């Protein structure tokens, strides 16, 4: 059994697979920048790739349900059983990087809220050792912001970023989960300066959210497929702490660099 160790948001994932060529494809297509030498994994993942989808059911989104000993994930391209006690996952998946990527997004969305973190639909950059997060659903302008800032800042991701409370404070982490920007994210992190909810407008303007409104807005931008009271409590606790400590703004913007000076001055 061959293995590949990657790190996302200070979490070491050990992917094991008997198909060495498939692991090499994953490395080349998605995860080369996220390789880690950390030997002890936080999560062990056994991949069982196959030439056809593991389920014939057509699904619009991943279904994550509690099962005996942990969680069961079901989607068009993968079925996975995650043991909550041992932090081990067995994944039967279509033999494609897309299938593995979809599983890892779903897994991290469930794992991080249990460890003082959250996945956001957002782009993010690191500029002068500070992290800036630009959140919003599809079409909000995440990839546009990433393109505009790519020549002057380090793009952490244009689609999904991880935010986690570390001993030194809230940090934003790059991820390999990219969108229209079509560039793998950077395996970097930075102290989180602020979160900016994107809204297309006719002029650049910043509007600070009251904490209660910020809580609702960030929860709406959070990635989570699992249901249930326990998951809701994890999400609420993490995001409540996040908006208590980090300012959240509505960024009314045009697709030009005029917004950036306003953001960095704030």
C-alpha positions in Angstrom: 0.0 0.0 0.0 1.5 3.3 -1.1 0.8 6.6 0.6 0.7 10.3 0.1 0.9 12.8 3.0 -0.6 16.3 2.5 -1.3 19.1 4.9 -4.4 21.3 4.7 -5.1 23.9 7.5 -2.5 22.4 9.8 -4.2 19.0 9.4 -2.1 16.1 8.1 -4.0 13.7 5.8 -2.4 10.4 4.9 -3.9 9.0 1.7 -3.2 5.3 1.1 -3.9 3.4 -2.1 -2.7 0.2 -3.8 -2.8 2.1 -7.1 0.5 3.9 -7.1 -0.1 5.5 -10.5 -3.3 7.1 -9.2 -1.5 8.6 -6.2 1.0 10.1 -8.6 -1.8 11.6 -10.7 -3.3 13.2 -7.5 0.1 14.6 -6.6 0.7 16.1 -10.1 -2.9 17.4 -10.6 -3.8 18.8 -7.2 -1.6 18.3 -4.2 2.1 18.9 -5.1 2.3 22.1 -3.1 0.7 20.5 0.0 3.0 17.6 0.5 4.2 17.3 4.1 6.9 15.3 5.8 4.8 15.1 9.0 4.8 11.3 9.7 1.9 11.1 12.2 -1.4 11.8 10.4 -4.5 13.5 11.9 -6.7 11.6 9.5 -5.9 8.3 7.6 -7.7 7.8 4.3 -7.7 4.5 2.4 -8.7 5.1 -1.2 -10.2 2.4 -3.3 -10.5 3.8 -6.9 -12.5 2.1 -9.5 -13.4 2.8 -13.2 -17.1 3.4 -12.6 -19.0 5.5 -10.0 -19.7 3.6 -6.8 -23.3 4.7 -6.8 -25.8 5.1 -9.7 -27.9 7.6 -7.9 -27.7 11.1 -9.4 -27.2 13.6 -6.6 -27.0 17.4 -6.6 -24.8 17.5 -3.5 -23.0 15.3 -1.1 -25.0 13.6 1.6 -23.3 13.2 5.0 -25.2 11.3 7.7 -24.2 9.9 11.1 -23.6 6.2 11.1 -22.5 3.6 13.5 -19.1 4.7 14.8 -18.9 7.9 12.7 -20.2 9.2 9.4 -21.2 8.0 6.0 -20.6 10.2 2.9 -22.4 9.5 -0.3 -22.1 11.3 -3.6 -22.1 10.6 -7.4 -18.3 9.9 -7.4 -17.6 8.5 -4.0 -18.9 6.6 -1.0 -17.0 6.9 2.3 -17.2 5.7 5.8 -15.4 7.8 8.5 -14.6 6.4 11.9 -14.9 9.3 14.4 -12.9 7.4 17.1 -9.9 6.5 15.0 -10.1 9.4 12.5 -9.9 6.9 9.6 -11.8 6.9 6.4 -12.4 4.2 3.8 -13.3 5.7 0.4 -14.6 3.9 -2.7 -14.4 6.4 -5.5 -14.3 7.0 -9.2 -10.7 6.9 -10.4 -10.4 10.7 -10.9 -8.7 13.6 -9.1 -12.1 15.3 -9.1 -13.7 12.5 -7.0 -10.9 12.7 -4.4 -11.0 16.5 -4.3 -14.8 16.4 -3.7 -14.3 14.0 -0.8 -11.5 16.0 0.8 -13.6 19.2 0.6 -16.5 17.5 2.4 -14.2 15.8 4.9 -12.4 19.1 5.9 -15.8 20.9 6.1 -16.8 18.3 8.8 -13.4 18.0 10.5 -12.5 21.7 11.0 -15.5 22.8 13.1 -14.6 20.1 15.6 -11.1 21.7 15.8 -11.8 25.4 16.0 -12.0 26.0 12.3 -14.3 26.4 9.4 -14.2 26.2 5.6 -15.6 29.2 3.7 -16.7 29.8 0.2 -14.1 32.5 -0.3 -10.9 33.7 -2.0 -8.0 34.9 0.1 -4.7 36.5 -0.3 -1.6 37.1 1.9 -0.2 40.6 1.6 2.6 41.9 3.8 2.1 38.9 6.1 -1.6 39.6 6.7 -4.5 37.5 5.4 -7.6 39.0 3.7 -10.6 36.8 3.0 -13.2 37.7 0.3 -16.3 35.6 0.8 -19.5 35.0 -1.2 -21.4 32.3 -3.1 -20.9 31.5 -6.8 -20.8 34.7 -8.9 -20.0 37.0 -6.1 -16.6 37.9 -7.5 -14.2 35.6 -5.6 -12.2 34.6 -8.6 -12.3 38.2 -9.9 -10.7 39.5 -6.7 -8.0 36.7 -6.9 -7.1 37.7 -10.5 -6.9 41.4 -9.6 -4.6 40.8 -6.7 -2.5 38.0 -8.1 0.3 40.3 -9.3 0.9 41.9 -5.9 -0.2 39.4 -3.3 0.0 35.6 -2.7 -3.3 34.0 -3.7 -4.2 31.3 -1.1 -7.3 30.1 -3.0 -10.1 31.6 -5.1 -12.8 29.1 -4.1 -12.5 27.6 -0.6 -10.3 28.7 2.2 -9.8 27.4 5.7 -9.9 29.6 8.8 -8.8 28.2 12.1 -8.1 29.5 15.6 -4.5 28.7 16.4 -2.5 29.5 19.6 -1.3 32.8 18.0 -4.8 33.8 16.9 -7.1 33.3 13.9 -5.2 32.2 10.8 -6.4 31.8 7.1 -4.9 28.9 5.3 -4.6 28.3 1.6 -6.2 25.1 0.2 -5.8 23.0 -3.0 -9.6 23.6 -3.7 -9.6 26.2 -6.5 -12.4 27.5 -8.8 -12.5 29.6 -12.0 -9.0 31.0 -11.3 -7.9 27.5 -12.3 -4.7 27.7 -10.3 -3.9 25.4 -7.3 -4.0 27.3 -4.0 -0.9 28.1 -2.0 0.1 26.1 1.0 0.6 29.2 3.1 -1.2 30.9 6.0 -1.4 34.3 7.5 -3.0 36.1 10.5 -6.5 37.0 9.5 -7.0 40.7 9.1 -10.6 40.8 8.1 -13.4 39.1 6.2 -15.1 40.9 3.3 -18.5 39.8 2.0 -18.5 40.6 -1.7 -21.3 42.5 -3.4 -21.2 44.0 -7.0 -21.9 47.7 -6.9 -21.5 50.9 -8.9 -18.9 52.3 -6.5 -16.4 51.0 -3.9 -17.7 51.1 -0.3 -17.0 49.3 2.9 -19.8 48.7 5.4 -19.0 47.0 8.7 -21.4 44.3 9.9 -22.8 44.3 13.5 -21.7 41.1 15.2 -25.2 39.4 15.0 -25.5 40.1 11.2 -21.9 39.0 10.7 -22.7 35.7 12.4 -25.6 35.0 10.0 -23.6 36.1 6.9 -20.5 33.9 7.7 -22.7 30.9 8.5 -24.3 31.3 5.0 -20.9 31.3 3.4 -19.7 28.3 5.3 -19.2 24.9 3.7 -21.0 22.1 5.5 -22.9 19.1 4.2 -23.5 17.2 7.5 -26.8 17.7 9.3 -27.9 17.4 12.9 -27.9 19.4 16.2 -24.3 18.4 17.0 -23.0 19.7 13.7 -25.0 22.9 14.1 -23.6 23.5 17.5 -20.0 23.0 16.3 -20.6 25.5 13.5 -22.3 28.1 15.7 -19.6 27.9 18.3 -16.7 28.4 15.8 -18.3 31.1 13.8 -19.5 33.0 16.9 -15.9 33.1 18.2 -14.6 34.1 14.7 -16.9 37.1 14.3 -16.2 38.1 17.9 -12.5 38.4 17.2 -12.3 39.3 13.5 -14.0 42.3 11.8 -16.5 41.4 9.0 -17.4 43.9 6.3 -19.7 44.2 3.3 -17.5 45.1 0.4 -19.4 46.9 -2.3 -17.0 46.8 -5.3 -16.3 47.2 -9.0 -14.0 44.8 -10.8 -11.0 47.0 -10.6 -8.2 47.7 -8.1 -10.0 50.7 -6.5 -11.3 48.5 -3.6 -7.8 47.4 -2.5 -6.6 50.7 -1.1 -9.8 51.0 0.9 -9.4 47.5 2.3 -5.8 47.9 3.4 -6.4 51.3 4.9 -9.2 49.9 7.0 
